């Protein structure tokens, strides 16, 4: 009965219970029963507060001190009753003011040292629960730190980590240590993004964006008042109800409407985006019926069932659904047959075949586009250099100069920027990566306009990558890994002399970083879609990483993509991304980050692979409020360890398989070149210019009309539209990979793709937020 405590108070029985307990201090059996009743009454916070005012805590401290193994049952009952009383924050403050916190710490140490056989785990955990409740108030946390509580608890659980039976103790200690770790600002000058962009009409960049996250990213001990806590709970209920408002439950509202949902006159504004409706198809050649039937026979697969192609009249009807036509009209339902058609009917050879003449033409066109970009804005024109290769001279000679391996070559680190090395790389590229060409990529990357004005190309984006050779299962999480990482962080506070604290990369102040220090990794992120703001060496093989916020903002840290080099072989390096924002992450449930090795790529294995072990995600001690950000906002740490495959390699680490704006633009160039123009209608327009000055492409894909006959053209003009878009959120690169596969399928010779093109006109915006993608 949760209201039992209130009923006791209403019956004015609290004083009687306390009086009985005081009278039976020497009679432990009776006292134990009184303490059990006290514990039940104190489970109600209001009654617990009343008991505290009437001297219940003083009574309980007489029972549990000094340390003694006599009458253990009574001591346990007293500790449990005290823990229940301390749930009231006013009782917690009273306990701190009367010096009980030091007494509890001393008592816990006595029980811990004397309980060698672990027979009194429940008493030790009861004392920890008392400390946990006291440290829910600010005064309790400050006193706990002043009494060296962090050191005492941290030292005490070192003996407990190996014993699984002691998990309740270790878990409670970890919770207390996390809560009492002093809040610190992030080690950056400001939590605001390193990049700012003057918006049109504003003399300066946008003011600091304090999103709604700050209102609900509060710790569990921010408010000291009981009433405030109650209000917070009420607000949470309201918010959870509001979150469900967007769930549509009325099925009738989801049905398509028989009439237009806006005046027909308003549709005129979209005419410029639908030039295909005014196309006269004069380029269509008049083919004889024999040629057409021959072509149809050669291109169709033997097992392909006949499909119904909607006519112009049938499409016009607003309630038209071609799936509902009779079987005789549309042919057998593909879902009812054993319908096995390869999803991608282009063979690898076809995918990778390059017509040298066409390629040179397209590269020339792309270069012309780049020149036009530079003419429009000479200030933005720039020359891109590929990031330097690994510095291992013997490996470098073997890869690029096998005939001169005996010669001693100078350090190759600075040689790559010469045109000879890039030429060697391009000659070495096997052109075996579907729908990717380094030539196309470079031509497109030269046109990209970014806030930091990138001068470097990341190797994986330039070189491309093949899919992994096998599917990898989700990573099994090691037991206790999160707890161990939290304790490692606490160790920094207790033993600050072990922390190196050297800044090795700083996007804001490059002069403050000290890269190239002996035994230290070198970081870099100033390339398209790159995101790493700062790297700090904490221990010899451990680094804290800080991501850059969104442009003109102080929040949204999720995506990371950076280069790391100068590593040792077979050494586990630990990386901590310390300014994540989300409450939880798939990294806690088996997801791994991705890694790309340049040495592996140049040896014929260009792949992004899932990597990392000891991965977990947890709340840390950094606070946005401490750095001038949103009050109450907490940060989270993503931590992972990696063993690099080669010594002195150049590796790239990313949140997910990167997909840059330049990759998308060069992919569209390749698709345009490889499509069958007699079958596939393809038009690429610019939806708009982004604020950063980059074109946002709009694609139209459908089937060419069968002929210039009126019926065929009418069927073309009356096809329904399907609208697809991707990459609204730039950090979700998986959307671009899905879109990439969709585009490749839609322009392929697959019979289902052909059917889709004949039934629909596809309007596609493959990347709706180019500036966000470009700027990382």
TORVOMAR-858474 format. One line per 10 residues: number of its first residue (from 1); their letters; for each residue x, y, z of C-alpha. Coordinates in steps of 0.001 Angstrom, whole numbers, padded with zeros to 6 digits. Layout:
NUM) A) X:Y:Z ~ ... $
***
This chain:
1) XXXXXXXXXX) 000000:000000:000000 ~ 001834:003094:-001248 ~ -000292:005360:000922 ~ 000404:003393:004086 ~ 002784:006088:005337 ~ 000164:008810:004849 ~ -002435:006723:006690 ~ -000018:006256:009604 ~ 000592:010004:009702 ~ -003140:010754:009503 $
11) XXXXXXXXXX) -003736:008400:012419 ~ -000989:010305:014319 ~ 000868:007029:014830 ~ 004358:008191:013741 ~ 005228:009463:017231 ~ 004033:006191:018778 ~ 006292:004139:016459 ~ 009311:006338:017279 ~ 008506:006142:020988 ~ 008305:002329:020846 $
21) XXXXXXXXXX) 011652:002183:019023 ~ 013350:004410:021625 ~ 011964:002323:024493 ~ 013246:-000929:022924 ~ 016820:000124:022099 ~ 018057:-002625:024422 ~ 015523:-005220:023240 ~ 016717:-006014:019724 ~ 013894:-008338:018667 ~ 011215:-005717:019411 $
31) XXXXXXXXXX) 013426:-002957:017995 ~ 013807:-004825:014693 ~ 010019:-004982:014290 ~ 009700:-001248:014993 ~ 012414:-000501:012410 ~ 010580:-002542:009768 ~ 007453:-000466:010337 ~ 009546:002724:010209 ~ 010974:001673:006837 ~ 007496:001092:005386 $
41) XXXXXXXXXX) 006252:004453:006690 ~ 009327:006282:005347 ~ 008734:004929:001840 ~ 006261:007815:001535 ~ 008386:010980:001163 ~ 005998:013233:003112 ~ 005832:010838:006065 ~ 009596:010326:005862 ~ 010134:014084:006126 ~ 007908:014214:009237 $
51) XXXXXXXXXX) 009806:011321:010816 ~ 013094:013094:010070 ~ 011885:016262:011795 ~ 010883:014192:014839 ~ 014378:012724:015279 ~ 014141:009378:013460 ~ 017598:009715:011862 ~ 019335:010357:015192 ~ 017676:007222:016563 ~ 018812:005110:013599 $
61) XXXXXXXXXX) 022402:006369:013823 ~ 022524:005202:017448 ~ 021565:001707:016254 ~ 024048:001386:013350 ~ 027113:002978:015010 ~ 029719:002071:016008 ~ 030630:-000856:013743 ~ 029731:-004201:015294 ~ 028781:-007631:013985 ~ 026428:-008205:016924 $
71) XXXXXXXXXX) 022689:-008009:016204 ~ 023295:-007884:012445 ~ 019588:-008325:011720 ~ 018738:-005165:013653 ~ 021573:-003202:012007 ~ 020331:-004228:008573 ~ 016765:-003118:009399 ~ 018075:000246:010689 ~ 020186:000863:007555 ~ 017246:000039:005263 $
81) XXXXXXXXXX) 014988:002392:007252 ~ 017646:005135:007055 ~ 017952:004692:003265 ~ 014164:005096:002976 ~ 014237:008272:005120 ~ 017033:009803:003011 ~ 014875:009694:-000130 ~ 013469:012951:001237 ~ 015810:015738:000142 ~ 015140:017751:003290 $
91) XXXXXXXXXX) 016239:014711:005331 ~ 019356:014416:003150 ~ 020272:018046:003819 ~ 019626:017545:007537 ~ 021893:014472:007550 ~ 024717:016408:005846 ~ 024408:019348:008259 ~ 024665:016988:011242 ~ 027795:015296:009889 ~ 026211:011921:009173 $
101) XXXXXXXXXX) 027800:011644:005706 ~ 031313:011248:007154 ~ 029934:008681:009591 ~ 028336:006686:006759 ~ 031591:006702:004759 ~ 033571:005485:007788 ~ 030978:002814:008555 ~ 031024:001617:004931 ~ 034833:001308:005055 ~ 034632:-000735:008279 $
111) XXXXXXXXXX) 032071:-003165:006850 ~ 033988:-003418:003562 ~ 037347:-004220:005191 ~ 035909:-006704:007698 ~ 033551:-008536:005344 ~ 036261:-010726:003798 ~ 033887:-013602:003032 ~ 031252:-011294:001492 ~ 028584:-012443:003959 ~ 027168:-008951:004558 $
121) XXXXXXXXXX) 026677:-007648:001021 ~ 023158:-006398:001870 ~ 024509:-004200:004715 ~ 027261:-002741:002500 ~ 024774:-002046:-000285 ~ 022315:-000499:002210 ~ 025009:001968:003313 ~ 025748:002768:-000348 ~ 022042:003455:-000960 ~ 022133:005942:001942 $
131) XXXXXXXXXX) 025094:007700:000272 ~ 023345:007577:-003096 ~ 020258:009362:-001722 ~ 022308:011959:000187 ~ 024269:012841:-002958 ~ 021032:013635:-004801 ~ 021307:017133:-003296 ~ 024007:019643:-004219 ~ 025126:020045:-000588 ~ 025536:016273:-000305 $
141) XXXXXXXXXX) 027695:016071:-003439 ~ 029942:018908:-002283 ~ 030393:017357:001176 ~ 031003:013929:-000381 ~ 033817:015355:-002530 ~ 035274:017238:000447 ~ 035297:014032:002514 ~ 037329:012233:-000190 ~ 034305:010055:-000942 ~ 035372:009568:-004571 $
151) XXXXXXXXXX) 038742:008098:-003556 ~ 037227:005931:-000785 ~ 034562:004330:-003005 ~ 036829:004032:-006060 ~ 039501:002235:-004021 ~ 036973:-000017:-002291 ~ 035481:-001506:-005459 ~ 038785:-002432:-007084 ~ 038601:-005720:-005119 ~ 034961:-006266:-006159 $
161) XXXXXXXXXX) 035260:-006056:-009958 ~ 036338:-009667:-010434 ~ 033455:-011137:-008378 ~ 030094:-011251:-010149 ~ 028219:-011710:-006843 ~ 029315:-008191:-005877 ~ 027706:-006582:-008950 ~ 024992:-004820:-006865 ~ 027749:-003058:-004895 ~ 029816:-002179:-007982 $
171) XXXXXXXXXX) 026749:-000848:-009820 ~ 025680:001379:-006909 ~ 029220:002725:-006401 ~ 029489:003493:-010125 ~ 026207:005429:-010006 ~ 027427:007492:-007034 ~ 030812:008221:-008642 ~ 029215:009324:-011928 ~ 026802:011600:-010111 ~ 029417:013233:-007899 $
181) XXXXXXXXXX) 032065:013729:-010588 ~ 032373:017557:-010738 ~ 030797:019050:-013844 ~ 033264:020614:-016273 ~ 032946:022579:-019502 ~ 034160:020951:-022688 ~ 037852:021758:-023290 ~ 037030:024206:-026099 ~ 036895:028008:-026125 ~ 033175:027932:-026958 $
191) XXXXXXXXXX) 030637:025165:-027555 ~ 029512:027027:-030648 ~ 030539:025626:-034033 ~ 033972:026467:-035432 ~ 032180:027412:-038664 ~ 029843:030374:-039044 ~ 027999:031514:-042135 ~ 026401:034952:-042687 ~ 022790:034315:-043636 ~ 021129:036562:-046251 $
201) XXXXXXXXXX) 019772:039726:-044670 ~ 021880:039310:-041513 ~ 025015:041361:-041000 ~ 026336:038683:-038660 ~ 025890:034961:-038339 ~ 022748:033689:-036677 ~ 022569:034020:-032873 ~ 023317:030996:-030785 ~ 020745:028316:-031433 ~ 019461:026990:-028125 $
211) XXXXXXXXXX) 017267:024111:-029148 ~ 014526:022473:-027189 ~ 016917:019675:-026238 ~ 018256:021819:-023432 ~ 014895:021765:-021703 ~ 014781:018006:-021386 ~ 018434:017018:-021257 ~ 018429:017480:-017485 ~ 020263:015383:-014977 ~ 018312:013467:-012370 $
221) XXXXXXXXXX) 019481:015749:-009584 ~ 019139:019240:-011058 ~ 016193:020255:-008888 ~ 016435:020134:-005099 ~ 012775:020855:-004321 ~ 010200:018086:-004065 ~ 007573:020280:-005721 ~ 009842:021035:-008675 ~ 010515:017339:-009135 ~ 006778:016717:-009198 $
231) XXXXXXXXXX) 006306:019439:-011792 ~ 009041:017927:-013941 ~ 007281:014568:-013857 ~ 003997:016175:-014843 ~ 005676:017974:-017733 ~ 007234:014727:-018921 ~ 003775:013154:-019106 ~ 002488:016100:-021139 ~ 005485:015918:-023472 ~ 005069:012185:-023990 $
241) XXXXXXXXXX) 001403:012757:-024853 ~ 002358:015517:-027283 ~ 004918:013260:-028943 ~ 002138:010827:-029843 ~ 000046:013512:-031523 ~ 001725:012904:-034872 ~ 000688:009235:-034946 ~ -002207:009010:-037389 ~ -004834:006566:-036167 ~ -007741:007438:-038470 $
251) XXXXXXXXXX) -007289:005200:-041526 ~ -009761:007269:-043552 ~ -007418:010264:-043356 ~ -004663:008212:-044958 ~ -006665:007399:-048086 ~ -005948:009402:-051216 ~ -008384:012196:-051903 ~ -010540:012049:-055034 ~ -009885:015723:-055773 ~ -006834:017988:-055703 $
261) XXXXXXXXXX) -005897:019237:-052247 ~ -005157:022747:-053540 ~ -006426:025074:-056288 ~ -005300:023912:-059719 ~ -003917:027370:-060464 ~ -001228:026903:-057808 ~ 000247:023943:-059666 ~ 001505:026259:-062406 ~ 004495:027246:-060274 ~ 005908:023727:-060713 $
271) XXXXXXXXXX) 005903:023806:-064525 ~ 009593:024673:-064662 ~ 010357:021487:-062705 ~ 008408:019295:-065154 ~ 009910:020076:-068596 ~ 009181:016511:-069723 ~ 005482:017422:-070048 ~ 006353:019889:-072819 ~ 008922:017655:-074559 ~ 008026:016791:-078181 $
281) XXXXXXXXXX) 010500:013869:-078546 ~ 011607:014835:-082051 ~ 014764:012788:-081461 ~ 012795:009535:-081481 ~ 013717:007581:-084592 ~ 010959:005946:-086573 ~ 011826:002300:-086202 ~ 010163:-000434:-088147 ~ 007952:-002842:-086251 ~ 010366:-005679:-087045 $
291) XXXXXXXXXX) 013300:-003839:-085439 ~ 011252:-003057:-082363 ~ 010032:-006603:-081891 ~ 013563:-007944:-082415 ~ 014936:-005547:-079791 ~ 012177:-006485:-077358 ~ 012912:-010173:-077828 ~ 016644:-009786:-077240 ~ 016280:-007587:-074155 ~ 013492:-009421:-072357 $
301) XXXXXXXXXX) 014263:-012342:-070082 ~ 012607:-015701:-070846 ~ 010992:-015917:-067403 ~ 009591:-012397:-067442 ~ 005791:-012405:-067061 ~ 003690:-009995:-069072 ~ 002919:-006776:-067204 ~ 000055:-004375:-067623 ~ 001151:-000889:-068711 ~ -001526:001664:-067806 $
311) XXXXXXXXXX) -003018:003569:-070700 ~ -003498:007321:-070779 ~ -007222:007055:-070093 ~ -006829:004672:-067168 ~ -004223:006874:-065490 ~ -006388:009973:-065716 ~ -008998:008585:-063327 ~ -008220:009949:-059823 ~ -009051:006694:-058030 ~ -007053:004594:-060498 $
321) XXXXXXXXXX) -005129:001668:-058986 ~ -003539:-000547:-061612 ~ -002951:-003350:-059116 ~ -006743:-003798:-058894 ~ -007186:-004569:-062599 ~ -008298:-008049:-063513 ~ -005661:-010728:-064015 ~ -006627:-011138:-067650 ~ -006061:-007438:-068259 ~ -002718:-007065:-066528 $
331) XXXXXXXXXX) -001298:-010565:-066724 ~ -000478:-012807:-063772 ~ 000427:-011175:-060468 ~ 004234:-011266:-060129 ~ 003824:-011934:-056410 ~ 001943:-015161:-057077 ~ 004590:-016680:-059338 ~ 008065:-017916:-058602 ~ 009310:-014635:-060026 ~ 013109:-014665:-059890 $
341) XXXXXXXXXX) 014717:-011728:-061644 ~ 018131:-010459:-060548 ~ 017791:-007103:-058814 ~ 020631:-005725:-060877 ~ 020811:-007129:-064387 ~ 023916:-005171:-065292 ~ 026874:-007494:-065023 ~ 030026:-006391:-063259 ~ 031733:-006161:-066624 ~ 029022:-003853:-067921 $
351) XXXXXXXXXX) 029134:-001757:-064774 ~ 032848:-001228:-064985 ~ 033249:-000904:-068721 ~ 034414:002577:-069668 ~ 034280:003981:-073143 ~ 037519:005963:-073159 ~ 036209:008505:-075667 ~ 033025:009105:-073695 ~ 034934:009290:-070442 ~ 037324:011909:-071815 $
361) XXXXXXXXXX) 034346:013884:-073101 ~ 032595:013744:-069731 ~ 035756:014626:-067834 ~ 036251:017566:-070172 ~ 032648:018653:-069522 ~ 033119:018302:-065769 ~ 036353:020286:-065987 ~ 034476:022904:-067998 ~ 031909:023044:-065189 ~ 034762:023534:-062734 $
371) XXXXXXXXXX) 036158:026363:-064853 ~ 032747:027998:-064991 ~ 032542:027714:-061181 ~ 035853:029518:-060898 ~ 034810:032203:-063381 ~ 031613:032879:-061442 ~ 033442:033234:-058141 ~ 037221:033570:-058541 ~ 037646:033953:-054782 ~ 036303:030438:-054287 $
381) XXXXXXXXXX) 038460:028738:-056908 ~ 041001:026352:-055437 ~ 043361:023545:-056287 ~ 042712:020277:-054479 ~ 045572:018125:-053230 ~ 045270:014496:-052238 ~ 046151:013736:-048622 ~ 049730:012370:-048238 ~ 050226:008607:-048342 ~ 051809:006513:-045559 $
391) XXXXXXXXXX) 055430:007495:-044857 ~ 056865:003981:-044751 ~ 059574:004419:-047432 ~ 060194:000710:-048114 ~ 056484:000023:-048544 ~ 056131:003105:-050740 ~ 058956:002016:-053084 ~ 057556:-001487:-053339 ~ 054118:-000176:-054312 ~ 055127:002512:-056811 $
401) XXXXXXXXXX) 058692:001796:-057918 ~ 059152:-002001:-057833 ~ 061862:-001821:-060503 ~ 063880:000636:-058374 ~ 063303:-000997:-055012 ~ 067040:-001168:-054311 ~ 067392:002607:-054573 ~ 066959:004779:-051530 ~ 064154:007239:-052182 ~ 063509:010390:-050178 $
411) XXXXXXXXXX) 060677:010492:-047658 ~ 057493:010107:-049681 ~ 055344:012106:-047285 ~ 055568:015294:-049300 ~ 055874:013670:-052725 ~ 052248:012811:-053265 ~ 051128:016283:-054205 ~ 053231:016123:-057372 ~ 051314:015281:-060520 ~ 053554:012228:-061106 $
421) XXXXXXXXXX) 052330:010488:-057975 ~ 048671:011252:-058700 ~ 049212:009934:-062231 ~ 050779:006775:-060792 ~ 047792:006360:-058503 ~ 045298:006777:-061327 ~ 047201:004266:-063474 ~ 047181:001840:-060567 ~ 043407:002214:-060088 ~ 041848:-000959:-061455 $
431) XXXXXXXXXX) 038500:000635:-062412 ~ 036816:-002286:-060655 ~ 034635:-000200:-058340 ~ 031123:-000004:-059810 ~ 029888:003486:-060687 ~ 033030:005243:-059453 ~ 035804:007076:-061278 ~ 038565:009079:-059536 ~ 038729:011358:-062610 ~ 035057:012247:-062305 $
441) XXXXXXXXXX) 035384:012694:-058546 ~ 038282:015163:-058784 ~ 036501:017156:-061506 ~ 033382:017470:-059353 ~ 035235:018129:-056078 ~ 036903:021194:-057628 ~ 033473:022852:-057933 ~ 032431:022322:-054318 ~ 032097:025454:-052182 ~ 032639:024987:-048459 $
451) XXXXXXXXXX) 032871:027303:-045462 ~ 036431:026159:-044547 ~ 037403:026225:-048266 ~ 038744:022668:-048352 ~ 042110:022157:-050065 ~ 042460:018409:-049471 ~ 040774:015279:-050784 ~ 040216:012351:-048446 ~ 041712:009223:-049989 ~ 038629:006942:-049588 $
461) XXXXXXXXXX) 036379:009406:-051425 ~ 038892:009849:-054254 ~ 039822:006166:-054587 ~ 036399:004642:-053917 ~ 035607:001411:-052138 ~ 034221:-002056:-052720 ~ 031546:-003646:-050556 ~ 032853:-005834:-047715 ~ 033575:-009427:-048808 ~ 031275:-010858:-046138 $
471) XXXXXXXXXX) 028444:-009773:-043861 ~ 029535:-009065:-040324 ~ 027300:-009873:-037334 ~ 026507:-007305:-034672 ~ 029308:-006950:-032143 ~ 028657:-008809:-028902 ~ 029098:-006445:-026011 ~ 031581:-007515:-023381 ~ 030105:-007782:-019898 ~ 030849:-004762:-017673 $
481) XXXXXXXXXX) 032557:-002709:-020396 ~ 030526:000445:-019700 ~ 031234:000264:-015979 ~ 034961:-000171:-016625 ~ 035058:002899:-018886 ~ 033264:005054:-016294 ~ 035770:003954:-013647 ~ 038628:004822:-016028 ~ 037202:008347:-016253 ~ 036975:008583:-012443 $
491) XXXXXXXXXX) 040606:007488:-012258 ~ 041551:010670:-014164 ~ 040029:012780:-011375 ~ 041676:010807:-008585 ~ 045081:010462:-010277 ~ 045484:013614:-012423 ~ 049240:013067:-012719 ~ 048565:010128:-015083 ~ 046804:012389:-017613 ~ 048989:013787:-020431 $
501) XXXXXXXXXX) 046461:016393:-021624 ~ 048316:017281:-024848 ~ 046277:018853:-027676 ~ 047349:017128:-030894 ~ 044721:018585:-033247 ~ 042693:021792:-032960 ~ 040483:023105:-035743 ~ 039991:026471:-033979 ~ 043630:027129:-033053 ~ 045981:025085:-035275 $
511) XXXXXXXXXX) 048976:026785:-033645 ~ 047976:025369:-030218 ~ 048180:021765:-031383 ~ 051387:019766:-031261 ~ 051114:017088:-033967 ~ 053992:014807:-034772 ~ 055088:014405:-031146 ~ 057002:011141:-030602 ~ 054646:008178:-030255 ~ 051618:010371:-030891 $
521) XXXXXXXXXX) 048893:009921:-033515 ~ 048350:012636:-036131 ~ 044763:013707:-036891 ~ 043173:015642:-039758 ~ 039591:016458:-040780 ~ 039637:019481:-043121 ~ 038210:017686:-046131 ~ 034716:017305:-047553 ~ 032261:015833:-044994 ~ 035060:015637:-042406 $
531) XXXXXXXXXX) 034222:016340:-038774 ~ 036738:016468:-035948 ~ 037190:019668:-033992 ~ 039788:018749:-031400 ~ 041887:015752:-030337 ~ 043546:015562:-026908 ~ 046015:012864:-025922 ~ 044944:011646:-022472 ~ 047263:008681:-022037 ~ 049848:007106:-024332 $
541) XXXXXXXXXX) 047234:005217:-026356 ~ 044056:007104:-025430 ~ 042568:010226:-027035 ~ 039567:012432:-026263 ~ 037848:013666:-029427 ~ 035456:016605:-029788 ~ 033125:016909:-032772 ~ 032184:020198:-034405 ~ 028596:021434:-033986 ~ 026334:022375:-036880 $
551) XXXXXXXXXX) 027179:025668:-038607 ~ 025890:028730:-036662 ~ 024848:026401:-033838 ~ 026021:024951:-030532 ~ 024456:021520:-030871 ~ 023882:018432:-033052 ~ 027075:016396:-032640 ~ 026689:012937:-034100 ~ 028599:012570:-037363 ~ 032376:012129:-037309 $
561) XXXXXXXXXX) 034829:011447:-040130 ~ 038562:012027:-039768 ~ 042004:010816:-040761 ~ 044539:009320:-038362 ~ 048158:008327:-039095 ~ 051504:007403:-037466 ~ 050047:004468:-035536 ~ 051859:001457:-034099 ~ 051000:-002101:-035057 ~ 048827:-004374:-032863 $
571) XXXXXXXXXX) 048360:-001725:-030157 ~ 044782:-001065:-028955 ~ 044171:002684:-029253 ~ 041202:004029:-027304 ~ 039152:006959:-028649 ~ 036498:008838:-026644 ~ 034068:011108:-028502 ~ 033083:013226:-025494 ~ 030398:015606:-026802 ~ 027637:013332:-028088 $
581) XXXXXXXXXX) 024106:014495:-027282 ~ 021601:011659:-027666 ~ 020342:009764:-024604 ~ 021314:006407:-026055 ~ 022928:004989:-029160 ~ 023022:001888:-031347 ~ 026679:001676:-030302 ~ 025318:000191:-027055 ~ 023580:-002565:-029019 ~ 026263:-003978:-031289 $
591) XXXXXXXXXX) 026889:-001261:-033892 ~ 030503:-000544:-034853 ~ 032080:002424:-036583 ~ 033761:002021:-039996 ~ 037470:002179:-040879 ~ 039318:002537:-044200 ~ 043026:001680:-044548 ~ 045003:003358:-047353 ~ 047618:000574:-047368 ~ 044884:-002044:-047722 $
601) XXXXXXXXXX) 043306:-000044:-050560 ~ 046554:000235:-052524 ~ 047106:-003499:-052104 ~ 043808:-004164:-053894 ~ 041384:-004194:-050940 ~ 039736:-000745:-050936 ~ 037051:-001278:-048311 ~ 035312:000430:-045438 ~ 035142:-002259:-042750 ~ 033305:-002389:-039434 $
611) XXXXXXXXXX) 035890:-001942:-036706 ~ 036307:-001381:-032989 ~ 035915:-003318:-029750 ~ 035007:-002394:-026149 ~ 032413:-000040:-027627 ~ 029898:001684:-025369 ~ 027987:004931:-024939 ~ 027322:006630:-021581 ~ 026693:009971:-019878 ~ 029882:011803:-018886 $
621) XXXXXXXXXX) 030776:014677:-016542 ~ 030903:017421:-019180 ~ 028151:020017:-019074 ~ 027059:022539:-021682 ~ 025972:024952:-018937 ~ 029520:025002:-017543 ~ 030713:026227:-020953 ~ 028004:028832:-021477 ~ 025609:026510:-023313 ~ 022086:025321:-022559 $
631) XXXXXXXXXX) 021489:024920:-018805 ~ 021011:021342:-017666 ~ 022280:019842:-020914 ~ 024536:016826:-020456 ~ 027011:015301:-022867 ~ 027596:011627:-023570 ~ 030742:009699:-024448 ~ 031106:007223:-027287 ~ 034199:005161:-026545 ~ 035822:002502:-028719 $
641) XXXXXXXXXX) 039188:000797:-029091 ~ 040872:-000105:-032382 ~ 043908:-002123:-033422 ~ 045131:-000765:-036746 ~ 046084:-003345:-039419 ~ 049433:-001772:-040409 ~ 052211:000256:-038853 ~ 052481:003898:-040031 ~ 049335:003525:-042127 ~ 046850:006271:-042981 $
651) XXXXXXXXXX) 043381:005271:-041768 ~ 040011:006992:-041850 ~ 037388:006500:-039137 ~ 033731:007438:-039587 ~ 030341:007113:-037898 ~ 028980:005337:-040986 ~ 030069:004764:-044594 ~ 030706:008351:-045795 ~ 028944:009641:-048896 ~ 030024:013111:-049975 $
661) XXXXXXXXXX) 028340:015667:-052206 ~ 031119:015220:-054795 ~ 030493:011450:-054744 ~ 026827:012066:-055484 ~ 027525:014513:-058334 ~ 030134:012254:-059970 ~ 027773:009286:-059568 ~ 025088:011180:-061495 ~ 027627:011899:-064265 ~ 028428:008186:-064541 $
671) XXXXXXXXXX) 024767:007118:-064529 ~ 023992:009623:-067258 ~ 026829:008221:-069370 ~ 025932:004555:-068796 ~ 022171:004633:-069259 ~ 020464:003474:-072448 ~ 019139:006764:-073933 ~ 016679:004884:-076167 ~ 015031:003336:-073126 ~ 015630:005738:-070235 $
681) XXXXXXXXXX) 014458:009339:-070148 ~ 016939:011212:-067932 ~ 016963:014902:-067159 ~ 019085:016628:-064536 ~ 018051:020105:-063418 ~ 019078:022385:-060580 ~ 016314:022583:-058004 ~ 018026:025612:-056453 ~ 021395:027007:-055446 ~ 022122:026381:-051771 $
691) XXXXXXXXXX) 023055:029249:-049452 ~ 026643:028048:-049741 ~ 026511:028338:-053541 ~ 026277:024642:-054474 ~ 023673:023378:-056958 ~ 021034:021030:-055530 ~ 020222:018602:-058373 ~ 016730:017437:-059310 ~ 016467:014297:-061467 ~ 013656:013112:-063694 $
701) XXXXXXXXXX) 013717:009404:-064605 ~ 011080:007601:-066627 ~ 010767:005478:-069787 ~ 011015:007029:-073217 ~ 007707:006836:-075112 ~ 007406:003833:-077417 ~ 007057:006145:-080410 ~ 005908:009613:-081455 ~ 002372:008335:-081897 ~ -000297:010300:-080102 $
711) XXXXXXXXXX) -001341:007420:-077800 ~ 002241:006731:-076713 ~ 002924:010405:-076005 ~ -000357:010748:-074121 ~ 000512:007720:-071986 ~ 003892:009369:-071255 ~ 002401:012736:-070285 ~ -000218:011147:-068001 ~ 002050:008927:-065943 ~ 001693:009488:-062178 $
721) XXXXXXXXXX) 004629:011066:-060354 ~ 006673:009416:-057617 ~ 008757:011837:-055539 ~ 011892:010593:-053736 ~ 014377:012563:-051668 ~ 017272:011764:-049354 ~ 019840:013283:-047004 ~ 017691:015878:-045270 ~ 019845:015152:-042206 ~ 023458:015275:-043403 $
731) XXXXXXXXXX) 024753:012963:-040650 ~ 022607:010079:-041932 ~ 024801:008969:-044816 ~ 023004:005602:-045033 ~ 020177:007455:-046822 ~ 022550:008333:-049672 ~ 023617:004714:-050087 ~ 019971:003648:-050335 ~ 019386:006436:-052868 ~ 022497:005385:-054824 $
741) XXXXXXXXXX) 021173:001838:-055181 ~ 017719:003142:-056087 ~ 019111:005310:-058905 ~ 021283:002497:-060271 ~ 018282:000184:-060298 ~ 015909:002689:-061920 ~ 018197:003281:-064922 ~ 019154:-000401:-065299 ~ 017808:-002897:-067849 ~ 016102:-004948:-065142 $
751) XXXXXXXXXX) 012549:-005804:-066330 ~ 011024:-004530:-063079 ~ 012923:-001238:-063427 ~ 011693:-001033:-067023 ~ 008122:-001602:-065839 ~ 008448:001074:-063139 ~ 009767:003580:-065672 ~ 006838:002862:-068008 ~ 004314:003297:-065186 ~ 005702:006344:-063385 $
761) XXXXXXXXXX) 007737:009514:-063721 ~ 010281:009653:-060896 ~ 011241:013067:-059528 ~ 014292:012611:-057322 ~ 016273:014984:-055100 ~ 019229:012749:-054169 ~ 020684:015195:-051627 ~ 018414:017813:-050103 ~ 021034:019300:-047755 ~ 024280:019608:-049763 $
771) XXXXXX) 025828:022308:-047544 ~ 025291:020218:-044412 ~ 026923:017203:-046063 ~ 029863:019224:-047418 ~ 030636:020990:-044131 ~ 030523:017777:-042084 $
***
